[in-house]
Amino acid sequence: MADGLKLERALALGAFAIVCIVWGTTYLAIRIAIETIPPFLLTSTRFVIAGLVMLGIAAWRGEKIPRDRKTLVHLFVIGLLMVGVGNLAVVWAEEWVPSGMAALFVASAPFWMAILEGFRKGGERVDLRSGLGLLIGFLGVGLLVTPGGAGPSWDLNFVLGALAIQFGSIAWQIGSLRGKYHVKNVPLLTSAALQMLAGGLVTGVIGLAIGEASRFALTPRTFAALAYLTIFGSIIAYSAYVYALAKLRTTQTSLYAYINPVVAVILGWWILDEQLTWVSIVAMVVILGGVALVQMGRSPAPPDTRLPQRRTARLRESS
């Protein structure tokens, strides 16, 4: 019995390690993929393929697609918010924002969740420590958009990209809250697959409508990046996150928010020669410090019998 528990914990820690590393590498893969694949069609291709694969796995497991119209509408809206706005915003921004910087901007997502929870009826209120963390974190974000923080990348497009990521982070958190409180009795894989398909199909239609098909091309380099995003970023890492979340404490699994940006910054500097300035390094420390204060200041949520549905809402930004 003890050996079984040790094995289970080891597998959970291994799954968590996959999340920390793989989700941190997706920013680099996005930066490479958009060299020849426009943002709407990149987002669409990745999530439609991943959604179909996960729906096939769900069907093999015997999971049923919900028939309730209200539930389907909720899943569609969640997918649109998280994939069609949240993930797309990162992809679009990385046309001008270095991959490491994009990950640091996404690291501010817990700030928006704290704010949205504070305004939600019955939600967790922002206490003094969380409020201080919000101020510190947004100060770090502000440092990143200065010429000293962005370095040679700084221009109007960089600033617009940074703002787009913040807008996408807000949409992602709204989608997460909708999944947590409005989706009931939907099997895990089916819910995730339908969300992916909803966001992926909408972004695909828009991409075709605005003429992105004429700019869609694949090279060995960008095809590899697309395949990596689809297989590792959307299917494997997400499944690993769900498993880790089921076996480990949420305080442990939330640590990926600290590790992903560091992985992305190092890879961007190492592989793509993205420059780091002292201001950007200080900004990274400030942002992650703010995230830590916000998480320490939020009181533990009460037990929720709808835990599987809460997990389905977290498809990841980049993840």
C-alpha positions as CSV (number, residue, x, y, z in Angstrom):
1,M,0.0,0.0,0.0
2,A,2.8,2.4,1.0
3,D,4.7,1.6,-2.2
4,G,1.6,2.2,-4.3
5,L,1.2,5.7,-2.7
6,K,4.8,6.5,-3.3
7,L,4.5,5.5,-6.9
8,E,1.4,7.5,-7.3
9,R,3.1,10.6,-5.8
10,A,6.1,10.1,-8.0
11,L,3.9,9.9,-11.1
12,A,2.1,13.1,-10.0
13,L,5.4,14.9,-9.5
14,G,6.6,13.8,-12.9
15,A,3.4,15.0,-14.4
16,F,3.8,18.4,-12.7
17,A,7.4,18.6,-14.0
18,I,6.0,18.1,-17.5
19,V,3.6,21.0,-16.9
20,C,6.3,23.3,-15.6
21,I,8.7,22.6,-18.5
22,V,6.4,22.1,-21.5
23,W,4.1,25.1,-20.8
24,G,7.2,27.2,-20.4
25,T,8.5,26.1,-23.8
26,T,5.3,26.9,-25.7
27,Y,6.1,30.6,-25.9
28,L,9.2,29.7,-27.9
29,A,7.3,27.4,-30.1
30,I,4.7,30.1,-30.8
31,R,7.4,32.6,-31.7
32,I,8.8,30.1,-34.2
33,A,5.5,28.9,-35.7
34,I,4.3,32.5,-36.5
35,E,7.3,32.9,-38.8
36,T,5.1,31.4,-41.6
37,I,1.8,30.6,-39.9
38,P,-0.5,33.7,-39.3
39,P,-1.9,34.0,-35.7
40,F,-5.6,33.1,-36.3
41,L,-4.9,30.0,-38.3
42,L,-2.1,28.9,-36.0
43,T,-4.5,29.1,-33.0
44,S,-7.2,27.3,-35.0
45,T,-5.1,24.5,-36.4
46,R,-3.5,23.7,-33.0
47,F,-6.7,23.6,-31.0
48,V,-9.0,22.0,-33.6
49,I,-6.6,19.1,-34.0
50,A,-6.1,18.8,-30.2
51,G,-9.8,19.1,-29.6
52,L,-10.6,16.3,-32.1
53,V,-7.9,14.0,-30.6
54,M,-9.2,14.6,-27.1
55,L,-12.8,14.1,-28.2
56,G,-11.8,10.8,-29.7
57,I,-10.2,9.8,-26.5
58,A,-13.3,10.9,-24.6
59,A,-15.5,8.8,-26.9
60,W,-13.2,5.8,-26.4
61,R,-13.6,6.2,-22.6
62,G,-17.4,6.3,-23.0
63,E,-17.9,9.9,-22.2
64,K,-21.0,11.5,-23.7
65,I,-21.4,14.9,-25.3
66,P,-23.9,16.9,-23.3
67,R,-27.3,17.5,-24.9
68,D,-28.4,20.4,-22.7
69,R,-28.4,23.6,-24.8
70,K,-27.4,25.9,-21.9
71,T,-24.4,23.7,-21.1
72,L,-23.3,23.7,-24.7
73,V,-23.6,27.5,-24.8
74,H,-21.5,27.8,-21.7
75,L,-18.8,25.6,-23.2
76,F,-18.8,27.5,-26.4
77,V,-18.4,30.9,-24.6
78,I,-15.6,29.5,-22.4
79,G,-13.7,28.1,-25.4
80,L,-14.2,31.4,-27.2
81,L,-12.9,33.4,-24.2
82,M,-9.9,31.1,-23.4
83,V,-8.8,29.9,-26.8
84,G,-10.3,32.5,-29.2
85,V,-9.3,35.5,-27.1
86,G,-6.8,34.4,-24.4
87,N,-4.5,32.2,-26.4
88,L,-4.9,34.1,-29.6
89,A,-3.9,37.3,-27.9
90,V,-0.5,35.7,-26.9
91,V,0.0,34.4,-30.5
92,W,-0.8,37.7,-32.1
93,A,1.4,39.6,-29.6
94,E,4.4,37.4,-30.2
95,E,4.7,38.8,-33.7
96,W,6.3,41.8,-31.9
97,V,6.8,40.7,-28.3
98,P,9.8,38.4,-27.6
99,S,8.7,35.0,-26.3
100,G,10.2,35.5,-22.8
101,M,8.6,38.9,-22.5
102,A,5.2,37.4,-23.5
103,A,5.5,34.8,-20.7
104,L,6.2,37.5,-18.2
105,F,3.2,39.4,-19.3
106,V,1.1,36.3,-19.0
107,A,2.5,35.8,-15.4
108,S,0.2,38.7,-14.4
109,A,-2.9,36.6,-15.0
110,P,-3.3,35.8,-11.2
111,F,-3.7,39.6,-10.6
112,W,-6.7,39.7,-12.9
113,M,-8.2,36.6,-11.3
114,A,-7.8,38.2,-7.9
115,I,-9.6,41.4,-9.1
116,L,-12.4,39.5,-10.8
117,E,-12.9,37.3,-7.7
118,G,-13.1,40.5,-5.6
119,F,-16.0,41.8,-7.7
120,R,-17.8,38.5,-8.0
121,K,-20.7,38.1,-5.6
122,G,-19.5,35.7,-2.9
123,G,-16.0,35.8,-4.3
124,E,-12.7,36.1,-2.5
125,R,-12.0,39.6,-1.4
126,V,-8.7,41.4,-2.0
127,D,-7.0,41.9,1.4
128,L,-4.1,44.1,2.2
129,R,-1.5,41.6,1.3
130,S,-3.1,40.8,-2.0
131,G,-3.6,44.5,-2.8
132,L,0.0,45.1,-2.1
133,G,0.9,42.2,-4.4
134,L,-1.3,43.6,-7.2
135,L,0.4,47.0,-7.0
136,I,3.9,45.4,-7.0
137,G,3.0,43.1,-9.8
138,F,1.6,45.8,-12.1
139,L,4.7,47.9,-11.3
140,G,6.7,45.0,-12.7
141,V,4.5,44.9,-15.8
142,G,5.0,48.7,-16.2
143,L,8.8,48.3,-16.0
144,L,8.6,45.7,-18.9
145,V,6.9,48.2,-21.3
146,T,9.5,50.9,-20.7
147,P,12.3,51.3,-23.3
148,G,14.8,50.0,-20.6
149,G,12.7,46.9,-20.0
150,A,11.9,46.0,-23.6
151,G,15.3,47.0,-24.9
152,P,15.5,46.9,-28.8
153,S,12.0,45.4,-29.0
154,W,10.4,48.6,-27.7
155,D,8.1,50.3,-30.2
156,L,4.4,51.0,-30.6
157,N,3.7,47.5,-31.7
158,F,5.4,46.1,-28.7
159,V,3.2,48.2,-26.4
160,L,0.1,47.1,-28.3
161,G,1.2,43.5,-28.0
162,A,1.7,43.9,-24.2
163,L,-1.8,45.4,-23.9
164,A,-3.3,42.6,-26.0
165,I,-1.8,40.0,-23.7
166,Q,-3.4,41.7,-20.7
167,F,-6.7,41.8,-22.5
168,G,-6.3,38.1,-23.3
169,S,-5.4,37.3,-19.7
170,I,-8.6,39.0,-18.5
171,A,-10.7,37.0,-21.1
172,W,-8.9,33.8,-19.9
173,Q,-9.8,34.4,-16.3
174,I,-13.4,35.2,-17.1
175,G,-13.6,32.0,-19.0
176,S,-12.0,30.1,-16.1
177,L,-14.6,31.6,-13.7
178,R,-17.5,30.6,-16.1
179,G,-16.1,27.1,-16.2
180,K,-15.8,26.9,-12.5
181,Y,-19.3,28.1,-11.6
182,H,-21.5,27.4,-14.7
183,V,-20.4,24.1,-16.1
184,K,-21.9,21.1,-14.3
185,N,-21.9,17.3,-14.8
186,V,-19.7,17.4,-18.0
187,P,-17.0,14.7,-18.2
188,L,-13.5,16.1,-18.1
189,L,-12.1,15.3,-21.5
190,T,-15.3,16.0,-23.3
191,S,-15.6,19.5,-21.7
192,A,-12.0,20.3,-22.6
193,A,-12.3,19.0,-26.1
194,L,-15.5,21.0,-26.8
195,Q,-13.9,24.2,-25.5
196,M,-10.9,23.7,-27.7
197,L,-13.0,23.0,-30.8
198,A,-15.2,26.1,-30.1
199,G,-12.3,28.5,-29.8
200,G,-10.4,26.8,-32.6
201,L,-13.2,26.8,-35.1
202,V,-14.2,30.4,-34.5
203,T,-10.6,31.6,-34.9
204,G,-10.3,29.5,-38.0
205,V,-13.3,31.1,-39.6
206,I,-12.1,34.6,-38.8
207,G,-8.6,33.8,-40.1
208,L,-10.0,32.6,-43.4
209,A,-12.3,35.6,-43.6
210,I,-9.5,38.1,-43.3
211,G,-7.3,36.3,-45.9
212,E,-4.8,34.5,-43.7
213,A,-4.9,31.4,-45.9
214,S,-2.8,33.2,-48.5
215,R,0.0,33.7,-45.9
216,F,-0.2,30.2,-44.4
217,A,2.9,28.2,-45.2
218,L,4.8,25.4,-43.5
219,T,8.5,24.9,-43.4
220,P,10.2,22.1,-41.5
221,R,10.9,24.5,-38.7
222,T,7.4,25.9,-38.3
223,F,5.7,22.5,-38.9
224,A,7.8,21.1,-36.0
225,A,6.7,24.1,-33.8
226,L,3.0,23.6,-34.7
227,A,3.2,19.8,-34.0
228,Y,4.9,20.5,-30.7
229,L,2.3,23.0,-29.7
230,T,-0.5,20.6,-30.6
231,I,0.9,17.4,-29.2
232,F,2.9,18.6,-26.2
233,G,1.4,21.9,-25.3
234,S,-2.3,21.1,-25.8
235,I,-2.7,17.4,-25.3
236,I,0.1,16.0,-23.2
237,A,0.8,19.0,-20.9
238,Y,-2.9,19.6,-20.3
239,S,-3.5,15.9,-19.4
240,A,-0.5,16.0,-17.1
241,Y,-1.8,19.1,-15.4
242,V,-5.2,17.4,-14.8
243,Y,-3.5,14.4,-13.3
244,A,-1.2,16.4,-11.1
245,L,-4.1,18.6,-9.9
246,A,-6.0,15.4,-8.9
247,K,-3.0,14.0,-6.9
248,L,-1.3,17.0,-5.5
249,R,-2.4,20.0,-3.4
250,T,-3.5,23.0,-5.4
251,T,-0.8,25.1,-3.6
252,Q,1.8,22.8,-5.2
253,T,0.3,22.8,-8.7
254,S,0.0,26.6,-8.7
255,L,3.8,26.8,-8.6
256,Y,3.9,26.4,-12.4
257,A,3.0,30.0,-12.7
258,Y,6.4,30.9,-11.3
259,I,8.4,28.4,-13.3
260,N,6.9,28.9,-16.8
261,P,8.1,32.5,-17.3
262,V,11.7,31.6,-16.2
263,V,11.8,28.7,-18.7
264,A,10.4,30.9,-21.4
265,V,12.9,33.7,-20.7
266,I,15.9,31.4,-20.7
267,L,14.9,29.6,-23.9
268,G,14.2,32.9,-25.7
269,W,17.6,34.2,-24.7
270,W,19.4,30.9,-25.5
271,I,17.7,29.8,-28.8
272,L,16.4,33.0,-30.3
273,D,19.0,35.5,-28.9
274,E,16.3,37.5,-27.2
275,Q,18.1,40.2,-25.3
276,L,17.7,40.6,-21.5
277,T,18.2,43.9,-19.8
278,W,18.8,44.5,-16.2
279,V,15.4,46.3,-16.1
280,S,13.6,43.2,-17.6
281,I,15.3,40.9,-15.0
282,V,14.2,43.2,-12.2
283,A,10.7,43.4,-13.7
284,M,10.6,39.5,-13.7
285,V,11.5,39.4,-10.0
286,V,9.0,42.1,-9.2
287,I,6.1,40.4,-11.1
288,L,6.8,37.0,-9.6
289,G,7.1,38.6,-6.1
290,G,3.7,40.2,-6.7
291,V,2.2,36.9,-7.7
292,A,3.5,35.3,-4.5
293,L,1.9,38.0,-2.4
294,V,-1.4,37.7,-4.2
295,Q,-1.5,33.9,-3.7
296,M,-0.5,34.1,0.0
297,G,-3.1,36.7,0.6
298,R,-6.0,34.8,-0.9
299,S,-7.8,32.6,1.6
300,P,-8.3,28.9,0.7
301,A,-11.5,28.2,-1.3
302,P,-14.1,26.0,0.4
303,P,-14.5,22.4,-0.8
304,D,-16.2,22.2,-4.1
305,T,-17.9,19.0,-5.3
306,R,-17.6,20.2,-8.9
307,L,-13.8,19.9,-8.9
308,P,-13.6,18.1,-12.2
309,Q,-15.5,20.9,-13.9
310,R,-13.1,23.4,-12.4
311,R,-10.2,21.7,-14.0
312,T,-11.7,21.7,-17.4
313,A,-11.8,25.4,-17.5
314,R,-8.0,25.6,-17.3
315,L,-6.8,24.9,-20.8
316,R,-3.6,27.2,-20.3
317,E,-2.6,30.2,-22.4
318,S,-0.3,29.4,-24.1
319,S,-0.8,27.6,-23.0
